[in-house]
Amino acid sequence: MEASEYGMAAVLPVRRRSAESLESEIVSLPSGAARVEWRRDARARRVSLRIDPSDGAVIVTLPLRASRRAGMSLLMGHVDWVSRRIAALPAPVTLADGAEVPIGGVPHRICHHPDRRGGTWLEAGALHVTGQVEFLPRRVTDFLRAEAGRRLSALARAKAAQAGVIPGRITIKDTTSRWGSCAPDGALAFSWRLVMAPDFVQDYVAAHEVAHLRHMNHGAAFWKLVAALTAHTHQSMAWLRHEGPRLLRVGDAAGFMDPIFSAGVFLAMFSGKLAAESVIQSLDANDDGAQRFMVYEKRVRAAMQFYWEMVENFYTTPFMEIFLEPREKFNLASAVNAVLAGELEGGWSMRWRMRLFFWIVKLQSRWPLVPRISFK
């Protein structure tokens, strides 16, 4: 299902193969500077332009035998069109303290608590986020993606049961051209940004993709089934057409959860902080600090082992199946989010919840406790 109609086709002839560099660059347009990304596509039959609605970049697609010069010629011949498209994009929304992000179509103010622990949670119409300010956007994005997985997977399974079909794996992605998709093998995929849309829109997109499990087309029988699964088709299509581009402008389009990134950055920060504290204490005590550095090595080693277990588990299917089906009891998902965002000093409260979470993941690998879901 298309998210937006930003593309346009070119009519420039394809003449020769190019070995030119296709690195992105900044190009000066009448409306200001714009980033241009060059892409070569073996399936493309002509040079084409489109605007990435998430960050306003100009995407120039070249067939295999087209030159970069042909792409630049098309771009310069349509600078007015490009400028108008970029100017028409909604203003970007930065995920920062005090900013508002919609969840289920309802604005929620981001409240940052730098001195608290506990991850990210919803309370009293606000999205509360703990930890260091530089990692706030990523924590918010992680929370929204997990919430999207929980809501959309539940909707899809309910619609599938109503339609008498069985979906394959359910995947949450960050796409800019489709809100959802259904693969021939029955796998469903949804954009995490749908969690920001009103509930009736989420209901429709889930119904739309589930209907494709029976009809892999947009014929009359398909739309009849969609109508049986949701009462919000026309309202939702209009909302996505007019308001959908705003969802693509929220946060960092490249945001994602990656424990290897967390492990490298935060272990370095954590060990540096501990080392500095040990040096300062040794200087104050006027000793060689041998005992303090033994404690330092022990704490860093424990942190490395803790993160390594997270990395090993994170990329397994059972981990993501449990993570995307959070339960309120013990608030385990918040503990996982805290670790992903670099929390290493959560103490016993965080560590026992993580230990319980890993134990549940092991059970899931043997006996499914929640429906099978994957995350990409």
Secondary structure, 3 states (H helix, E strand, C coil): CECCCCEEECCCCCCCCCCCCCCCEEEEECCEEEEEEEEECCCCCCCEEEECCCCCCEEEEECCCCCHHHHHHHHHHCHHHHHHHHHHCCCCECCCCCCEEEECCEEEEEEEECCCCCCEEEECCEEEEECCHHHHHHHHHHHHHHHHHHHHHHHHHHHHHHHCCCCCCEEEECCCCECEEECCCCCEEEEHHHHHCCHHHHHHHHHHHHHCCCCCCCCHHHHHHHHHHCCCHHHHHHHHHHHHHHHCCECCCCCCCCHHHHHHHHHHHHHHHHHHHHHHHHHHHCCCCHHHHHHHHHHHHHHHHHHHHHHHHHCCHHHHHHHCCCCCHHHHHHHHHHHHCCCCCCHHHHHHHHHHHHHHHHHHHHCCCCCCCCCC
